[in-house]
């Protein structure tokens, strides 16, 4: 992973680094890999992948991995700040345009991540 991150040329690389640290710190069972040419995070299954194509923000795509399982809904995820944009059953995105924004939303993000991985395993 360090080779990918070191070689990453993105105008919001500090956001990528801060988001990576937040996700890895959300729980001891979380690890990372490169999937779809971007950092992807997993427990037993992948549950989140960064979307790095945009240059004005970093999107974190929350998903349910490769196995078929019941969809996650907005009602099952604590979200008092309404961070995720729901893309469909079991799929959501959260955008970050800067490190300051990420830090302001960090606690809410971590609560969402911890709830999400309960659905993935």
Buried (B, 14 or more C-beta within 10 A) or exposed (E): EEEEBEEBEBEBBEBBBBBBEBBBEBEEEBEBEEEEEBBBBBBEBBBBBBBBEEEEBBBBBBBBBEEEEEEBEEEEBEBEEEBBEBEEEBBBBBBBEBBEBBEEBBEBBBBBBBBBBEBBB
